[in-house]
């Protein structure tokens, strides 16, 4: 079973990028990467998760939760930046893990990225359809196929962005830049206008007393509170910590920048710039929005309402009589969700592209078209995301996405330490400072946030992992390109001897 731990060398990974039938075009700069990063990170999180988390989990201390999540992401981002500058190949954490931990853990990470990106895109596509209905009064149309009822709004947005992605990555970047300018302007408007309605009394109590009867008992509370016998992770310091694990969902996406390293003109320089610039911009915006939001209304006004309705940014403005702002925020949300779906699908396509090129999935999927994009994988991802968004219920999936992403962050951070020891000779366009202390801090911070996710999230994650391992042993291990090369080398050695 030693083949599970076979490692694909950095040199081999880079060499594979020159295969003529699966070559991606290099036409992106650090500015394009930053646009992609900001366009995917500023989306559902800032427009929805912020308000509901403040109302139900943290209270006015929501901005501390954002800072904790931002610091955790920042530590991981520095590790991603070193890896991406050393190994500028599509696949992000999957490719990095293949070069350090071996094939099996690389598959596990790739499977987790499917969870993060494909399911995340499906959730956001469904939200886009809902916002379309809210803004224009268009009933969410359905198409009935036997016992299946399809959401045509979700189908529409997935088809639109898949077409853009198939036409070319640079075209997608230009579209993202235009739409991102709209939603960043909306976020700036929220901060500027909302600041005039801040009332100091709304910041008290800054950290509300824990409420055991509010929600979050049993496996629905965080693993940390279960372990310590706190009985609840709603409000109090356990709530602030649990809130950090939830608003972490708002930062998901900066790592997608690393999946586009193979399409960047100067990856050793520009990928680290794109990653760090993305994280810096969104952290400032998130903290500013959370401070303004919690100052505009009492946190109790942001609690979930009867019928499962969740508060959002527009709720705070409506409560202060600024109804025109609600419409503007809705436009920003619709624009924001559009680019989130697009970049999540782009990242998913690049991860599956790398896995297919390595033979862990059918290699035919890795073929690129005349525009240098993996059209087959793009179509496949579009079909899977559209099916999931149109048919399956998407409630309670945010935390499940988070646990898979945090696990990927843990392995990437640990991988920096391992690659520094095993391959100190490799040229690194960017070097993380204070190694091994910084990567160790990143691992600890990610594990800490994982402990603050709910028990039921861990149960669902376990089921997902079992399915992934079964697929690896059923297909990937036997069709691995690296395994085939090893067998050929062994056969040649036997003939020579």
PyMOL commands that set and color helices and strands:
alter all, ss='L'
color gray80, all
select helices_A, chain A and resi 2-5+10-18+20-22+30-41+44-86+93-98+103-136+152-167+169-195+200-203+218-220+223-228+236-251+256-259+261-263+267-296+299-302+313-319+323-357+363-366+375-391+398-422+437-451+455-479+481-496
alter helices_A, ss='H'
color red, helices_A
select strands_A, chain A and resi 142-145+148-151
alter strands_A, ss='S'
color yellow, strands_A
deselect
rebuild
show_as cartoon
